[in-house]
């Protein structure tokens, strides 16, 4: 007959510890498990659901959490809350230990229907990655929230005295931690060497208009959840973002000062400096939460014998983690920008920097004076493609053109910014005849070779026939002639007078008529040349029209909810309008220069403040996408209003 009398709890506890000391008890490594669970699988649109991601037996966690997809369908109204626990059990005389970390969110659905609570991901310091399951959730109208009685979980250990001691120690540890948190002052934690943000540029000495690639990187040796809160001010730069992988950002390993870091690339941008001198990228800032280890040692019944052991440290309340708020700031970076060389700079250079080629096409070469034709130029390549000025057409007399339509298409965002600038000229003939549209020369500066290169189109032949509304008198009025009728009657019918020829009107008219005609042609030609050369006046006259065209494109993007292209078009419309109105080349545009020019023209401070706000809104939206369609609509309305006010003020 077996005696079932139990030993006192203190003797059982001492006996278990002695077994550990003598090595009789073996600890079995447990497999890692990662699971997600929710309090309900069907809720109302007004309800909230609690989701817990639990990972067991994973050591040295660096990252833990769901992907950003959780924000697509849910509002996070609580969390993330983190807790950890450990359990021990004796099975067949052997001790098993299990540790778990729980990440808890309180979510509220944004819409009805069948939704999916996304999976979470965890990564350890040795590079292993784990993924939990996702959860289906049905969302209906109203609220389904009802109070359900809490079910008491069964205790798998029954009346195990060792488990009872563990629960008691857990309660003591929680009470001790609460007491210390109430009495102790906030502890200063220095994690500068474990977590920092850095802006890395591929080059610090460039020509104006040359691309600089800037990467915003987060270096971490501890678990964290950090996002960029402020990007460097980019006064004097035109920027274009690179495409980043969608979903979870995957880190890479780097060795810095002998330490191994997990490096996350948060953002990557191409910067094009628009002014010369020493430019500075202000610090980038980031905010978030980091998890650090803390030592809250409770009283150890065995002195300090077990305190160096990780298991007993956690069991007796000595080890643990706590989340702290962090604010990170990178170091500023200086960029030295040199001007483009004057030697060898072609006439009519339009500020293109990079590597380009040009092609032309025309929709027809046979037409009448009632028709118009479209001449299309395509500039392809990599560089500051959005800042290239449209070439000025040199057309023969009898052909006129209107303001070109310019469209930029970015096709490459991997290592360099590349794409196509399409420029469409509408040409109308005024006279019938054969014409030749001359070669269009396009020049650009290649920073790789350090010299100017050029490309050109082929000349285009046109045949223009009279249209239905063509008047032959128009052609006659546009030409000058000094040819007179030829008399065929015999000389004998002519009568001669004795008056000297030098005193006759006819004699002087032979000199006066060609001279007056020549003077008239010279005056007309000079006037035409001055008008064609007066690009400043031309740009000023068409600035408002061009800006409104770009805002019209922005309005279409607003209706399609294409956020990034919308803000690019609004920003471009503002900057190009100011460039034309203030007669400042794009290569020299910066905020400081614009404000000085506006102040010099006595533009009211209220208009300047509104203009600043629009520029800030566009830059903020391009760097850190936030807000929605209402914010885009407000930016569009402000841009239309400010251009109208500026136009009235300039007049």
Buried (B, 14 or more C-beta within 10 A) or exposed (E): EEEEEEEEEEEBBBEBBEBBEEEEBEEEEEEBBBBBBBEBEEBBBEBBBBBBBBBBBBEEBBBBBBBEBBEEBBEEEEBBEBEBEBBBBBEEEEBBBBBBBBBBBBBBBEEEEEBEBBBBBBBBBEEEEBEBEBBEBBBBEEEBEEEEEEEEEEEEBEEBBBBBBBEEBBEBBEEBBEEEEEEEEEEEEEBEEBBBBBBBBEEEEBBBBBBBBBBBBBBBBBBBBBEBBBBBEBBBBBBBBBEEEEEBBEBEEEEEEEEEBBBBBBBBBBBBBBBBEEBEBBBBBBEBBBBBEBEBEBEBEEEEEBBEEEBBBBBBBBBBBBBBEBEBBBEEBEBEBBEBEEEEEBEEBBBBBBBBEBEBEBEEEEBBBEBBBEBBBBBBBBBBBBBBBBBBBEBEEBBEBEBBBBEBEBEEBEEBBBBBBBBBBBBBBBBBBEBEBBEBBBBBBBBEEEEBBEBEBEEBEBBBBBEEEBEEEEBEEEEEEEEEEEEEEEEEEEEEEEEEEEEEEEEEEEEEEEEEEEEEEEEEEEEEEEEEEEEEEBBBEBBBEBBBBBBEBBBEBBEEEBBEBBBBBBBBBBBBBBBBBBEBEBBBBBBEBBBEBBEEEEBEEEBBEBBEEBBEBBBBBBBBEEBEEEEBEEBBEBBBEBBEBBBEEEE
